[in-house]
Amino acid sequence: MNRYRKWVMCIFMLVCVSLSIAFGAGQVQAAKLPKLKVKGTQLVNAKGKAVQLKGVSTHGLSWYPEYVNQKAFTYMKKNWKINTVRLAMYTSEYNGYCVGSAANRKALEKRIDQGVQYATKAGMYVIIDWHILSDGNPRTYEKKAAAFFKKMAARYKNHTNVLYEICNEPNGGTTWGTIRTYAKKVIRAIRSKDKDAVILVGTPTWSQDVDLAAENPLKGYKNVMYTLHFYAGTHGDYLREKARAALKAGLPLFVSEFGISDASGNGSLNTKEGNKWMAFLKKNTISYVAWNLSNKSESSALLKSSVKKTTGWKHSELSAWGMWFVKKTTGK
């Protein structure tokens, strides 16, 4: 009997050591999530079956860090039926990665690491988003972007649930040719450490001109998708036509940010147009991520501005947009 107990204890200790290796050093492994790849215009799993990610984006990590917590991510996975979180790291705005201090950059990287771990533990995919906005042209901080993503790819190369969004919304007249040049450099930096992770590339005019990207897509790289952003209060069928043209040309699309307010992130909600967009995404199995998880006093925030809780939100504590979105993801 004593020998049996010793044998059981030995096995238990070996398992504990194995788990400590797998989950130690801040690197929680996402072994249970299928590794994704791009096939044609579709995001698919290892068996080639089309996958539709459904998620929520944080607001700026420097501005609303409190929502990056384990309870919030686990709650949204269970109660909102989402499977993805996008970590929006601004580059140029207040306390942005490229304009803040070295200490600020370190804090942002730590917050991303926490976000990846929380999403992994919750059983969700996670998008690391290089959130350009006022900088407009992604080449403004190209060297910093390449160095950042090389570091992230080295850190998370063994995660099956991490995706990289390398330029949120190119704007200010930035051409597809310029974005394409930037993308090739950053993709090479990622691929030097991670050969397979899915990479999301922004498109001109706040990630709307996917038809232009379709005319001259990136060559020689696998598992690359192109981002389409829309806000139903501003963007209607003319933008869906751009998307249809891109899909017809064989361009894989990913809606890494959307809402049903106007494009400013504020204004009235257009649920009628929002329903049309959701039907379009479902028909074409296009993944989507909603903007944004915060209580900011604007209509694109998923929570009411009066709500201070950072998890466990009641239905009545969601904004009108939040209620609409959760109804879409849960069917309730």
C-alpha positions as CSV (number, residue, x, y, z in Angstrom):
1,M,0.0,0.0,0.0
2,N,2.9,2.4,0.9
3,R,4.5,1.6,-2.5
4,Y,1.3,2.4,-4.3
5,R,1.0,5.7,-2.5
6,K,4.6,6.6,-3.2
7,W,4.0,5.7,-6.9
8,V,0.9,7.9,-7.1
9,M,2.7,10.7,-5.3
10,C,5.6,10.5,-7.8
11,I,3.3,10.7,-10.8
12,F,1.5,13.7,-9.2
13,M,4.8,15.5,-8.7
14,L,5.8,14.8,-12.3
15,V,2.5,16.2,-13.5
16,C,2.9,19.3,-11.3
17,V,6.4,19.9,-12.7
18,S,5.2,19.5,-16.2
19,L,2.4,22.0,-15.6
20,S,4.7,24.5,-14.0
21,I,7.0,24.4,-17.0
22,A,4.0,24.8,-19.4
23,F,2.4,27.6,-17.5
24,G,5.4,29.2,-15.9
25,A,7.5,32.3,-16.7
26,G,4.4,34.3,-17.5
27,Q,3.7,32.2,-20.6
28,V,0.4,30.5,-20.2
29,Q,0.0,28.1,-23.1
30,A,-3.2,28.0,-25.3
31,A,-3.0,24.3,-26.1
32,K,-6.7,23.8,-26.2
33,L,-7.4,26.4,-28.9
34,P,-7.0,25.3,-32.5
35,K,-4.3,27.0,-34.5
36,L,-5.8,29.1,-37.3
37,K,-4.7,29.7,-40.8
38,V,-5.9,31.4,-43.9
39,K,-7.2,29.4,-46.9
40,G,-8.6,31.4,-49.8
41,T,-10.7,34.2,-48.3
42,Q,-11.4,32.2,-45.2
43,L,-10.0,31.9,-41.7
44,V,-10.0,28.2,-41.0
45,N,-8.9,25.6,-38.4
46,A,-6.5,22.8,-38.9
47,K,-9.1,20.7,-40.6
48,G,-9.8,23.4,-43.1
49,K,-13.2,24.3,-41.6
50,A,-14.2,28.0,-41.8
51,V,-14.0,29.8,-38.5
52,Q,-15.7,33.0,-37.5
53,L,-14.1,34.8,-34.6
54,K,-16.5,37.1,-32.6
55,G,-14.9,39.5,-30.2
56,V,-14.6,42.7,-28.3
57,S,-11.8,45.3,-28.5
58,T,-10.5,47.2,-25.5
59,H,-10.2,50.9,-25.7
60,G,-6.7,52.4,-25.5
61,L,-4.7,50.3,-23.0
62,S,-3.2,53.5,-21.5
63,W,-6.7,55.0,-21.0
64,Y,-8.9,52.1,-19.8
65,P,-6.5,49.5,-18.4
66,E,-8.9,48.4,-15.7
67,Y,-10.9,46.3,-18.1
68,V,-7.9,44.1,-18.9
69,N,-8.6,41.6,-16.1
70,Q,-9.2,37.9,-15.8
71,K,-12.7,38.1,-14.5
72,A,-13.8,40.4,-17.3
73,F,-12.4,38.2,-20.1
74,T,-13.8,35.0,-18.5
75,Y,-17.2,36.7,-18.0
76,M,-17.5,37.9,-21.6
77,K,-16.5,34.4,-22.9
78,K,-19.2,32.8,-20.8
79,N,-22.0,35.3,-20.9
80,W,-21.5,37.2,-24.1
81,K,-20.4,34.1,-26.1
82,I,-17.4,35.8,-27.6
83,N,-14.2,34.0,-28.4
84,T,-11.8,36.9,-29.1
85,V,-10.3,39.9,-27.4
86,R,-8.4,42.7,-29.2
87,L,-5.8,44.6,-27.2
88,A,-5.8,48.2,-28.7
89,M,-2.4,49.8,-28.0
90,Y,-2.3,53.4,-29.4
91,T,1.0,54.4,-30.9
92,S,0.8,58.2,-31.1
93,E,-1.9,59.5,-28.8
94,Y,-1.5,60.3,-25.1
95,N,0.8,57.8,-23.5
96,G,1.1,56.0,-26.8
97,Y,3.8,53.4,-27.3
98,C,5.8,55.5,-29.6
99,V,5.5,58.9,-27.9
100,G,5.6,58.0,-24.2
101,S,8.5,57.3,-21.9
102,A,10.5,54.1,-21.7
103,A,8.7,53.3,-18.5
104,N,5.3,53.8,-20.3
105,R,6.4,51.4,-23.1
106,K,7.4,48.8,-20.5
107,A,4.0,49.2,-18.8
108,L,2.1,48.8,-22.0
109,E,4.1,45.6,-22.9
110,K,3.3,44.3,-19.4
111,R,-0.4,45.0,-20.0
112,I,-0.3,43.2,-23.3
113,D,1.3,40.2,-21.6
114,Q,-1.4,40.2,-19.0
115,G,-4.1,40.5,-21.6
116,V,-2.7,37.6,-23.6
117,Q,-2.5,35.5,-20.4
118,Y,-6.1,36.4,-19.4
119,A,-7.5,35.6,-22.8
120,T,-5.6,32.4,-22.9
121,K,-6.9,31.3,-19.5
122,A,-10.4,32.2,-20.6
123,G,-10.0,30.1,-23.7
124,M,-10.1,33.0,-26.2
125,Y,-8.1,34.2,-29.2
126,V,-6.3,37.5,-28.7
127,I,-5.3,40.2,-31.2
128,I,-2.3,42.4,-30.4
129,D,-3.2,45.7,-32.2
130,W,-0.7,48.4,-33.2
131,H,-3.4,51.1,-33.0
132,I,-2.2,53.9,-35.4
133,L,-4.7,56.8,-35.7
134,S,-3.4,60.3,-35.6
135,D,-0.1,59.2,-37.0
136,G,-2.0,58.3,-40.1
137,N,0.9,56.8,-42.1
138,P,2.1,53.5,-40.5
139,R,5.7,54.2,-41.8
140,T,5.9,57.1,-39.3
141,Y,7.0,54.6,-36.7
142,E,8.0,51.7,-38.9
143,K,11.2,50.8,-37.2
144,K,9.5,50.8,-33.8
145,A,6.7,48.7,-35.2
146,A,9.1,46.1,-36.6
147,A,11.0,45.9,-33.3
148,F,7.8,45.6,-31.3
149,F,6.3,42.9,-33.3
150,K,9.5,40.9,-33.5
151,K,9.6,41.0,-29.7
152,M,5.9,40.0,-29.5
153,A,6.4,37.1,-32.0
154,A,9.4,35.8,-30.1
155,R,7.4,35.9,-26.8
156,Y,4.2,34.3,-28.1
157,K,5.4,32.0,-30.9
158,N,4.2,28.9,-29.0
159,H,0.7,30.3,-28.5
160,T,-1.9,29.1,-30.9
161,N,-4.3,31.9,-30.0
162,V,-2.3,35.1,-30.8
163,L,-3.0,37.2,-33.9
164,Y,-1.1,40.4,-34.9
165,E,-2.8,43.5,-36.3
166,I,0.0,45.6,-37.6
167,C,-1.7,48.9,-38.5
168,N,-5.1,49.8,-37.2
169,E,-6.4,52.5,-39.5
170,P,-4.1,54.1,-42.1
171,N,-5.5,57.5,-43.0
172,G,-4.6,61.0,-44.1
173,G,-4.2,60.0,-47.8
174,T,-1.9,57.2,-47.1
175,T,-1.8,55.0,-50.2
176,W,-2.0,51.2,-50.4
177,G,1.5,51.2,-51.9
178,T,2.8,52.8,-48.8
179,I,1.0,50.5,-46.5
180,R,2.1,47.5,-48.6
181,T,5.8,48.6,-48.2
182,Y,5.3,48.9,-44.4
183,A,3.5,45.6,-44.1
184,K,6.2,43.7,-45.9
185,K,8.8,44.9,-43.4
186,V,6.7,44.2,-40.3
187,I,5.6,40.8,-41.6
188,R,9.2,39.8,-42.2
189,A,10.0,40.9,-38.6
190,I,7.2,38.7,-37.3
191,R,8.1,35.7,-39.5
192,S,11.7,35.8,-38.3
193,K,10.3,34.5,-35.0
194,D,6.8,33.0,-35.8
195,K,6.3,31.3,-39.2
196,D,2.6,30.7,-38.9
197,A,0.6,33.3,-36.8
198,V,-2.3,35.1,-38.6
199,I,-1.4,38.7,-39.4
200,L,-4.0,41.4,-40.0
201,V,-3.0,44.3,-42.4
202,G,-4.8,47.6,-42.4
203,T,-6.1,49.2,-45.6
204,P,-6.4,52.8,-46.8
205,T,-8.9,55.3,-45.6
206,W,-9.4,54.0,-42.0
207,S,-9.3,50.4,-43.2
208,Q,-12.1,50.8,-45.7
209,D,-10.5,50.5,-49.2
210,V,-10.1,46.8,-49.3
211,D,-10.9,46.9,-53.0
212,L,-7.6,48.7,-53.5
213,A,-5.7,46.1,-51.5
214,A,-7.3,43.4,-53.6
215,E,-5.8,44.9,-56.8
216,N,-2.3,44.4,-55.5
217,P,-2.2,42.1,-52.5
218,L,0.9,41.1,-50.7
219,K,2.7,38.2,-52.4
220,G,4.8,35.4,-50.9
221,Y,3.3,35.4,-47.4
222,K,0.8,32.9,-45.9
223,N,-1.8,33.5,-43.2
224,V,-2.3,37.2,-44.0
225,M,-5.7,38.9,-43.9
226,Y,-6.8,42.5,-44.6
227,T,-8.9,44.6,-42.3
228,L,-12.3,46.1,-43.0
229,H,-13.7,48.6,-40.5
230,F,-17.2,50.0,-40.5
231,Y,-19.6,52.0,-38.4
232,A,-23.2,51.4,-39.4
233,G,-24.2,55.0,-38.7
234,T,-21.9,56.2,-41.5
235,H,-21.0,53.2,-43.7
236,G,-23.7,51.4,-45.8
237,D,-23.9,49.3,-48.9
238,Y,-21.3,51.3,-50.8
239,L,-18.7,49.9,-48.3
240,R,-20.2,46.4,-48.5
241,E,-19.7,46.7,-52.3
242,K,-16.0,47.3,-51.7
243,A,-15.9,44.2,-49.5
244,R,-17.8,42.2,-52.1
245,A,-15.3,43.2,-54.8
246,A,-12.4,42.3,-52.6
247,L,-13.8,38.9,-51.7
248,K,-14.5,38.2,-55.4
249,A,-10.9,39.0,-56.1
250,G,-9.9,36.5,-53.5
251,L,-8.9,38.9,-50.7
252,P,-9.4,37.4,-47.1
253,L,-11.1,40.0,-44.9
254,F,-11.3,40.4,-41.2
255,V,-13.4,43.1,-39.5
256,S,-11.1,43.9,-36.6
257,E,-13.2,46.9,-35.5
258,F,-16.9,47.9,-36.0
259,G,-19.8,49.6,-34.4
260,I,-23.3,50.8,-35.2
261,S,-22.8,54.5,-34.2
262,D,-21.3,57.0,-36.7
263,A,-17.7,56.8,-37.7
264,S,-16.6,59.2,-34.9
265,G,-17.6,56.6,-32.4
266,N,-20.5,58.7,-31.2
267,G,-23.9,59.8,-32.5
268,S,-27.1,57.9,-32.9
269,L,-27.2,54.1,-33.5
270,N,-28.2,52.7,-36.8
271,T,-29.6,49.2,-36.0
272,K,-31.2,48.7,-39.4
273,E,-27.8,49.1,-41.2
274,G,-26.2,47.2,-38.4
275,N,-28.4,44.2,-39.1
276,K,-27.5,44.3,-42.8
277,W,-23.8,44.3,-41.8
278,M,-24.3,41.3,-39.5
279,A,-26.1,39.3,-42.2
280,F,-23.3,40.1,-44.6
281,L,-20.6,38.9,-42.1
282,K,-22.5,35.8,-41.4
283,K,-23.1,35.0,-45.1
284,N,-19.4,35.3,-45.8
285,T,-18.1,33.9,-42.5
286,I,-16.1,37.0,-41.8
287,S,-14.7,37.5,-38.2
288,Y,-15.6,40.6,-36.3
289,V,-14.5,42.6,-33.3
290,A,-16.7,45.2,-31.6
291,W,-15.4,48.6,-30.5
292,N,-15.1,49.1,-27.4
293,L,-15.0,47.8,-23.9
294,S,-15.2,50.9,-21.7
295,N,-17.6,53.2,-19.9
296,K,-16.5,56.2,-22.0
297,S,-19.3,58.7,-22.5
298,E,-19.9,58.0,-26.1
299,S,-22.3,55.7,-28.0
300,S,-19.6,53.2,-29.1
301,A,-18.8,52.2,-25.5
302,L,-20.4,48.9,-24.6
303,L,-21.0,50.0,-21.0
304,K,-23.1,52.9,-19.7
305,S,-20.9,55.8,-18.5
306,S,-22.4,55.5,-15.0
307,V,-21.2,51.9,-14.6
308,K,-18.0,51.5,-12.6
309,K,-17.8,47.7,-12.5
310,T,-15.0,46.0,-14.5
311,T,-16.8,42.7,-14.8
312,G,-20.1,40.9,-14.1
313,W,-22.2,43.5,-15.8
314,K,-26.0,43.2,-15.7
315,H,-27.9,43.6,-18.9
316,S,-29.2,47.0,-17.6
317,E,-25.6,48.2,-17.2
318,L,-24.8,47.8,-20.9
319,S,-25.2,50.8,-23.2
320,A,-27.8,50.5,-26.0
321,W,-25.0,49.4,-28.3
322,G,-23.8,46.9,-25.7
323,M,-27.3,45.4,-25.4
324,W,-27.6,45.2,-29.2
325,F,-24.2,43.5,-29.6
326,V,-24.7,41.0,-26.8
327,K,-28.1,40.1,-28.3
328,K,-26.3,39.4,-31.6
329,T,-23.6,37.2,-30.1
330,T,-25.9,35.3,-27.7
331,G,-29.1,35.2,-29.7
332,K,-30.9,36.3,-26.5
